[in-house]
Amino acid sequence: MPQSKFQKLVNNRFLFGIYLFKSLPAAFFAGIRVQQLDDEKAIVTVKYKWLTQNPFRSMYFACQAMAAEMTTGLLVMNSIENSGVPISMLIVKNQSVFLKKATGKITFICNDGNHIKEQISKLKNTNEGITSDLKSIGVDEIGDIVAEFVFTWSLKSKSKKP
């Protein structure tokens, strides 16, 4: 399947870097990088370094949350663009579990693209808002899970003003 305009922007490291610098400077300076975005999954990496550290010689939880949230947010934004319907999106809840010290390069993966696509399809037929849980799992360089995040997104069709 060919890439959407949104996927082309996100998968272009230079153009997306400009977007991050302008709109999400914390993610830009933390070094968060999109490795892949398609209709089914998003993969984002972040490295343990001076800007992402905590006092315990591991990655600060907020940097992990930022990278994990980006995997879910990119899938939501991609599905909204592909739907052709103006939809507002907002995180209303976040749950996280930290299983191992995060050092080195951490890769966050969200495989819920088909789920959010179905949810947005349902949203087209109603004026009611919906919530949807999307999960992102962070793994280190040897493949051990370091953290799991669940973000609850609130989605609602934007009403047209008379």
Secondary structure, DSSP 4 states (H G I P E B T S, - for coil): -PPPHHHHHHH-HHHHHHHHHHH-HHHHHHT-EEEEE-SS-EEEEEE-SGGGB-TTSSB-HHHHHHHHHHHHHHHHHHHHHHHTS-EEEEEEEEEEEE-S---SEEEEEE--HHHHHHHHHHHTT-SS-EEEEEEEEEE-TTS-EEEEEEEEEEEEEPPPP-
